[in-house]
């Protein structure tokens, strides 16, 4: 016997299932975008090595926080160099 409570529960399960599928799709999109940004940032680090902004033996980090930290260190070093040149 299907009661009104069972019908309401099924409707709620369907609604929650739709929400879950939508959120999973959103998560996949964010993960994909993040991976793309990470690969692009790693390419920037390789270019920095080619341009001599980082030592030739510099290891390219795999984790996003370390990638960002290394990019920031390049910017800080470059600003410091520019400030010294402008003061001379």
N, C-alpha and C positions, 0 to 999 in steps of 0.2 A: 504494500500500500504506500502510495506516494502522498505524503502530507505537504501542507503549505510550508512547513519548516524545512523539509527536504528540498523542495523547489527553491526556496530562498537560499539555502546552503549551496545548492548547485549553481545558482546564479552568481553568488558571491565567489565561488571557486572559479567560475568562468571569468569573472571580472578580474580577479587577482591573477589568473593565468595570463590574461592579456597584458596586464601591467608588467608582470614578470618578463614576458617576451619582449615588450617594448624596452624595458630597462636593460635587458641583456643585449639587445641590438645597440642601444646607446653606449653601453660599456665596450662592446666590440669596436665601435667607431672611435671611441676615445683611445683605446689601446692601440689601434691601427695608426691613428694620428701621432700618438706619442712615439711609436716606433719609427715613424717617418721623420719626425723632428730629431730623434736621437741619431739616426743615420746621417742626417744632414749636418748636425753639430759635429759628429765624428769626422765628416768630410772637411769641415772648417778647421778642425784640429790638424788634420793631415796637411792642409794648405799652410797652416801656421808653421808646421815643421819645414815644409818646402821653402817658405819665405824666410826661414831662419828666426822666427819669433819664438820657437820652442827648440830645445836640443834635438839633434838627429835621432837619438836613441829613446826619445820620449814615448812611453807606452800610452796608447789611446785607451782611456777608460771605457768600460762596458756599461757602467751604471750612470744614470742621468745626473744625480747630484754631483758626482765627480767630474763629469763632462762639463757641467755648468761652472763648477769651481775653477777648472783649468781655463776655460774661456775667460772667466772674470780675471784670473791672474794675468792673462795676456793683456787685457784692457788696462789693468792697473799698471803693469810694467810699461806699456806704451805711453800712458798718460804721464808717468813719472819721467820718462825719457823726453817727451815733448816739453814738459815744464822746465827741465834742465836746459834744453836747447833754447827755449824762449827767454830764459833768464840770462843767457850768455851774450 
